[in-house]
Amino acid sequence: MLKTAQKLIAVAKISARANLAYPGEVLGRGTFLLVVLYIFLKLWQATYSESGQSKLAGLSLAEMLWYLTITESMWMSAPKLAQQVDEDVRTGSLAVKLIRPLSYPLYCLSANMGERLVRFSFNLALGACIALALVGPIHLRAEALLMLALSVCLAFLLDGLGHLIVGLSAFWLEDTSGLYLIYTSLPMILGGMLIPLDLFPGWLKNLVVYLPFPYLVWGPVHLLSTPQTELAASFLELAIRQLACLVALSALVALLWQRALRRVSAHGG
């Protein structure tokens, strides 16, 4: 178990270092993030003006832009894991990777985490500079930031499992691009990436909290605006829901992987 953990950490470090080798990509993401946040600022300025309220979903205009800064930084940091797995399956390179002394799904998750944490750190740093220039600073509590960091790591693991499920479906589907598009779109709509769940109609919010998508984005970032007296309870509830989703999706990945190995054996000898 210890050796496996050491291997996973080593894979994550290698993936993180590899991502640092492309500063041009970081600059490109920063430019795109600037454009996106500026557009969001103008849209929400109009929304707040039309509503005649200083706060929506408990957030001021500045807090809303910071909320969107973090959600966009999280989502833009996602590597194309599903597409990589799909390519491995279709090109046959998966058979070569099976000889590694590490489970293929675990290898993918570890590499994904290493790369994503680096990308998220750069995105958040760039986004914070942009948000400071556009709306200035907001009050942030140290304990809320710590809880945010922990829940973001769980969210990245959860999203990595989702990508694995999409990628492994290439064993049964001719083309996973449609499934990938659906999967990446749902967190934008139902995960609170573009609009906080507190602005959803009551019936819709009560429905989506039973899906994993809010815990990829909205759940972690929502902690920053949670009142101090409710923060610990909200974090505990979020962690329990994220862990429950992790267990469920891990079981699904394990099932798909076992069946996929049979197909590899059947077609590859």
N, C-alpha and C positions, 0 to 999 in steps of 0.2 A: 504493500500500500504506500509506504514511504517513497519507494523507488518510482512508483507511478506518479506520485505527486511531484517529485523532483523533475521527472521528464516533462510533465505538463507545464511546470514553471519555466523550464528551459525553452520549450516551444513558444510560450508566450513572450519571453524575452527576445528570442530571435525574431519573431514576427514584429514586435514593437520596434526593434532596431532597424529592421528592413523598411518600415514605414517612415522612419526619420530620414531616409536617404532621398526623399523626393520633396524638397522645399517648394518647388514650383506648384505642386498639387495643393500644398497648404495655402499658398498665395491665391490660387484659383478659388479655393473654398472660401477664403476670407472675402474676396470680391463678391462672390455669389451671396454670401451671408449678409454683406452690407446692403446689397440691392433688395434682398428679401425683407430684411428688418425695416428698411426705409419705407417699403410699400406697406408693410404691416402697420407701421406708425401712422401713416396717412389714413389708412382704412379705419383704424381704431380711433383716431382723432375725430373722424367724421361720425363714428358710432357713438362716442361719448357725447359729442356735441348735439346729435339728434336726440339722444336719450335724456339729455338735460341732467344727467347724474355724474357725480364725481367718481363713483366707484361702480363697477360691474363685476359680479361674482366675487365681491369683496376685494377687488383689485383696482387701484388707481391706474391712470394711463401709463405712468412710469413703471408701475409694478407689472402691468400687463405686457409691456414690451420686454421687461426682464424675464417674465414667464416664457414668452415666445423665444427669447434668446436661448434659454436653456433647452427648451423642447426641440428647437431647430438644431442646436448643437448636438443633441443626443441622436436625432434621426439622421443627420448628415454624416455622422461618424460611422454608420453601419457599413462594414465591408460587404461585398457581394458574395456572401458565403453560399447562398442557395445556388447561384449561377456556377460557382466553382465546383460544387458537388455534382451538379447536373453535367458539367463538362467532364468531370472525372468518370462519371458513369458512361457517358456517350462515347468518349474517346478510348475507353478501356484502360486509362491510366490508373483507375482505381485498383486494378489487379496488382499493379506494381507497388502501390502504397500499402497494400495489405501485408506486405512483408515487414513493415516497420514494427518494432517491438512496442507498439502502442495501438490501442483501439482507434480505428479511423474516426468514429464520431467524437471521441475524446480529443483526438489530435485537432480536428476541425474547431471544436469549441475553444480549446486552449489558444490556438493561433488567432481565432476570431477575437478573443478577449484581449490578447496582447496588442493587436492592431487597433482595436476599437478604443481602448483606453487612451492610447496615444493620440488618435484622431480626435477624440472627444475633448481631451485636454487642450489641444491646439484650437479647436473650434470654439470652445468656451472662452479661452483667453482672447481670441479675436472678437468674439461676440460681445464680451464684457467691455472691451474698448469701444466698440461701435455703440453699445447701449449707453455708456457713459457720455459719449459725445452727443447722442441724440436726446436723451432725457435726464441724464445725470444719475447719481447714485441713489440707492434705496437702502432702507435699514434691513440688515441681514443678521440673524442670530447664529452664533457659533454652533449651538447644539442642533439647530435646524439644518445647517450646512453639513454637519457630520452625518446626520440621519439621511440627508439627501444623497451623500456619497455612497453610503452603504446600500440604499435602495436602488441607486443607479446601477451598481454592480450586479445586483440580482436581476434588474430589468434587462441588462445586456446579456446575461446568461439565458434568460427566458426568451429573448429575441433570437439568440443563437440557435436554440432548440427549434424555434419556429422555422428558421431558415433551413435547418437540417431536414425537417419534415418535408418542406417544399422540394429541396434538392434530391432527397432520396426517392421522391415520388417519380423521378425519371425512370426508375426501374419498371414502372407500369404505364406511364404516360408518354406519348410521342413527343410532346412539347410542354415544358413546365412554365413557359414564359407567362401564360395567362394566369396560372395559379400564383406565380411570383408577383404579378401586378396586383392581383386581388389582395394578397397578404400584405404587401407594402402600403396599400391604400387604406386598409381598415384602421390602422392606428391613427392615420391622419384624421379620419372621420369619427371613429368611435373611441379612439384612445386619448382624445383631448390634446392632440398636438397643435392643432390650429385654433380650437375654441375650447376653453376650460369646460369640464363636464358640468360645472355649476350653472352654466348658461343653457344646458340642455333642458327640454321639457321634462317634468318630473317622471313621467312614465318611461321615457327613453333612458334617463340616467339610472333608474331602478333596474332596467333590463341589462345595460351594458356592464354594470359592475359585476355581473356573473360571467363575463367574458374575460380573457386574459389581456385584451388590448389596453384597457385603462392603466394597467400595472406596468406597461412598457414605457409610458410617458407621463400621463397626468398624475398618477399616484405619487411618484417621487417628487415631482416639481411642486405639487400641491402642498407639500409639507412646509414650504417656505412661507406660505400665507396662512398656515394653520395657527390659531391662537395658542399662546404659550401653555395655557391650562389644558389644552386638548392634544398637544403635540406628541407626548409619549404614547397616549392611547392610539392616536392616529397612525403613528409609526409602527406600533405593534400589530395593529390590524392589517396594515399594508404588508408588513413582512410575512404574516401568516398567509395572506392571500397569494403573495408572490411565491412562497415556498410550496403552497398547495398546487399552484399552476406548474411550478418546476417539476414536482413529483409526477403530475399527470402527463406532461409533455415528455419527460424523460422516459416514462414507461412506453409512450407511443413511439418514440425514437428507437428504443430497444427492440420493440416488436417489429418495426419496419426494417431495422438493420438485420435482425435474425432472418426475416423472410428474404431480404435482399441478398444475403450471403448464400442462401439456397439457390437463388437465380444465378449468381456468379458461378457457383459450383456446377449448375446444370448446363450453362452455356459455355463455360470456360474449361470444363474438364476437371 
